[in-house]
Amino acid sequence: MFNNEHDDGVDRRGFLRCMAWAGTGAFFMVEGGILKSYSLSALPKLPPGSAASLSFVQISDSHMGFSKAANPDVVGTLQTAVDRINALPTAPEFMLHTGDITHLSKPAEFDTLDQILKSARTKDVFFVPGEHDVLEDDGKYYLERYGRGTKGAGWYSFDKQGVHFIGLVNVLNLKAGGLGTLGPEQIAWLKDDVKRLKHSTPIVVFAHIPLWSVYPDWGWGTEDAAQALALLKPFGSVTVLNGHIHQTMQKIEGNVTFHTAASTAFPQPAPGAASSPGPMQVPADRLRRVLGITDVIYVRGKHALGIIDSPLAEQS
Amino acid sequence: MTSQTMRTTAVIGVLVALCAGIALAAQPKPAAEIKIDNFTFAPAEMKVPAGTTVVWTNRDDIPHTVVSTDKVFKSKVLDSDEKYSFTFTTAGTYPYFCSIHPKMIGKVIVE
C-alpha cells in the first residue's frame, strides 16, 4: 500500500509498483486522491462495508480474425476471458467492450465475437468501436450492429446503480499526423449530457484510445481529450477506462483515475520499448499471462471504484 | 512482285510501325516501391518522374491504409502483404498518411 500526496498523479516509484501489481492481478481503491492497492489474495480482508453495489467487467481488443504469430488463436483466448468472467466470485452486472472487436471489420469477425460472448453468464454488453471496427465505411456497419440508441458515430450514456456511464468514440476522422479525436459535435453532446448530473455522481467514461497521453509518438492519446475532461472536472469521482494499447496501465490525476485494460488477443510493447507498437511475440506459455480482463467494483458511499486486472493465466 | 502485293506489304509495314509506336508510348515507367514496415512508410519521402506508378506493400502484422491528405488517392485497407498502387501523372507534392494510424505519414513528390 502506498500513499501519494501529489495532485498531479502517481510518482515514478508508485507507478512502477502499480504496474507490477497490474500484471499479477490487483485491486485498487481511490479515496480522496489517495490510491490504495491490495493484491488479489488480500481481497477477502478488505475493510468491512465493502460489499459492492455494482460490479461490471471490461474486456478489450479481441481482434477477431487476427491469426499472426503473436497469437494464432484469438478465439481461444477470448473464450478463456469469458471463462474467467464466468468464474468471478460476483457475477458482473454487465460487460464493457472497449473496441477492436475485430481485426478487419468483417461481418464474420463480429459474428464470432457475438457468438463467444453468448457463453458469458453476463448478458448485457456495451460497446464502443476501435479503429479496427470502422475500417472501410466510416463505421456504418458497426453502427448498424451495435449503434442502436446511440448518437453521432456511436456515443451514448446510461445509468446503473447511481453511476453514470459515458461511451465515447475517438477512432473516426483521424487527421494526418494526429492522435485519436472526439470532435466538436461529440464534445458538445458530452457537455449537455453531464449538465443535469449532481457533482457527487460517480462517472465512468469508456473509449477505445486512451484519453490521456500515454505515448503520443505511437498515437497513444486523444487530441481533444482535455476539452472532454474539463467538462468532468467538477465531479468528485471520474474513472476513465480505455483499451487500444494492449497492456494495463493506470494513472491518477486529481479526482480522475485513468486505466487501460489488457487485450484478449495479443500484447503490445511498453511505450517506446520497441521500434513500433506492432503485436509483440512472447513465448507461447507466457501469452495468457499478458492477456486479461478487468473487473470494476463500485461500493456505494465509498466514492471510489475498485479496479482489478486479472491475467487469463496466473503466474506459475 | 505485283503492285497488289507491294501495296499489301507497305500497309503491313505501316501497321507494324504504328503498333511499335503505340507500344513505346504506352510502356509504363518502372514502378517505384514503398514498404510499410514497423508502422513506417519507407522511404517516407519519394521523388518520381510524372507517369510513375508507386506501389505500397504492407509488411506489418497490422492492417494499414494509404490515404492522400488532399483526397487525391485512397487505398482500401491493406492486410499483411497486400499492395496498393497509384500512377502519378501530374507534377506536384502528394502528402499521404495511414488513416488507421495517423502518426504514419509520407510524401510523394512528382517532377
Chai-1 contact restraints between the chains, C-beta under 6 A:
chainA,res_idxA,chainB,res_idxB,connection_type,confidence,min_distance_angstrom,max_distance_angstrom,comment,restraint_id
A,K68,B,D61,contact,1.0,0.0,6.0,A-B,restraint_1
A,E131,B,I100,contact,1.0,0.0,6.0,A-B,restraint_2
A,L135,B,V77,contact,1.0,0.0,6.0,A-B,restraint_3
A,L174,B,P102,contact,1.0,0.0,6.0,A-B,restraint_4
A,K175,B,P102,contact,1.0,0.0,6.0,A-B,restraint_5
A,A176,B,T69,contact,1.0,0.0,6.0,A-B,restraint_6
A,A176,B,F97,contact,1.0,0.0,6.0,A-B,restraint_7
A,A176,B,P102,contact,1.0,0.0,6.0,A-B,restraint_8
A,A176,B,I105,contact,1.0,0.0,6.0,A-B,restraint_9
A,G177,B,I105,contact,1.0,0.0,6.0,A-B,restraint_10
A,G178,B,P102,contact,1.0,0.0,6.0,A-B,restraint_11
A,G219,B,H101,contact,1.0,0.0,6.0,A-B,restraint_12
A,G219,B,K103,contact,1.0,0.0,6.0,A-B,restraint_13
A,S275,B,N38,contact,1.0,0.0,6.0,A-B,restraint_14
A,S276,B,N38,contact,1.0,0.0,6.0,A-B,restraint_15
A,S276,B,F39,contact,1.0,0.0,6.0,A-B,restraint_16
A,G278,B,D60,contact,1.0,0.0,6.0,A-B,restraint_17
A,G278,B,D61,contact,1.0,0.0,6.0,A-B,restraint_18
A,G278,B,I62,contact,1.0,0.0,6.0,A-B,restraint_19
A,P279,B,D61,contact,1.0,0.0,6.0,A-B,restraint_20
